[in-house]
Amino acid sequence: MKILGSGDESDPSSHEGGRLSPTAVPMSAPIHTHQPDWSLPSSSAAGVAAASNPGPPPANLHHGGSKSNIREKLRKFFLRRPTMDDLFRRGIIRNEPVFGSTLRDLFQAECLHQQHQGAPHPHPPPSPAEFVPAFVRRCVAEIERDVERLRTDGVYRQSGNLSHVQRIRLQVNEFDSVMIFTDLERLVFVQVDQGNWSVLESVEDVHVLTGALKLFFRELKEPLIPWECVSPLLAAANGDSGMSKKQRSKRLRELVSGDRAPCVPSVHRSTLAVLLRHLLRVTEEQRHNRMQIPNLAIVFGPTLMWPPSNAAAAGASAASSSSGAAQQQQQNLALGMMQQNIIVEALLNNFDVIFGGSSK
């Protein structure tokens, strides 16, 4: 028998039981072992060396070329985005039925709601000068339903349970609505089901009701007192140019409810009158609740008027530029709040002259 890889014959006596003995293979037979060659070609070795020592980055990274490209792409993306007005007109984003809307839209929705009922309504649709949102009417009535609520210590100054306030907001916003085109570009969602007002009647804590009323005015898309009215109202309240008290009251009346181009829109005027009358009703119980006119003015100043979002953003950007500008911004903010308080206090003190009637 010939052994592979050898020129010798095997000895039959070396077989034991038909097996090949290990000694059958001569020691002189060459043993071929194939060891893999782990060495890299010269080109691959150069690549590994380059990877371990990358060297300087490309020149365009030093010059911010890729960053400028990203900025340009982002700029084009934001320019292609539809504006908020477009989204509102197309119905993709819409105001809430009660909170987070405008008084103008709430007025249109209430008029369209009455038309949508089909049957004649017991009361004709209100005029803009007579309109008061249903939430304001019902919330004020519920707060004034019991004199003990008006006598609660710190009413309007103390905050109610936030989760309970948000519960009111969510429930009064849960209206079934239908979409109606008022013109070619404007959508109004008309409330069909108005059965969620009962949540106001179930609230026992007056601070929750007052917190919900303050939240309603804070979340209006447009402040109850427009920002462009703040300067003339402040001038009238401070009595610029040596005006007498009677002249100041007359000037306030002209600005709020005058016949010749008042600065407060007609759809805001009646709501402002109802709120101020209610706050004066609160001050009648100041011996119990310790809420005088100056205290209520501090609470409602920032709630009823605020600067436009673009002006606020510009002020914040200027404040972030330097520490001196930030300090100036804080001073302006404090001054603005003080001016807002002065205006609300003047409106409360001159209510009868401004609106031509008793506060009771």
Secondary structure, 3 states (H helix, E strand, C coil): CECCCCCCECCHHHEECCEECHHHCCCCCCCCCCCCCCCCCHHHHHHHHHHHCCCCCCHHHHCCHHHHHHHHHHHHHHHHCCCHHHHHHCCCCCCCCCCCCCHHHHHHHHHHHHHHCCCCCCCCCCCHHHCCCHHHHHHHHHHHCCHHHHCCCCCCCCCCCHHHHHHHHHHHCCCCEEEEECCCCCEEEEECCCCCCHHHHCCCCHHHHHHHHHHHHHCCCCCCCCHHHHHHHHHHHHCHHHCCHHHHHHHHHHHHHCCCCCCCCHHHHHHHHHHHHHHHHHHCCHHHHCCCHHHHHHHHHHHHCCCCHHHHHHHHHHHCCCHHHHHHHHHHHHHHHHHHHHHHHHHHHCHHHHHCCCCC
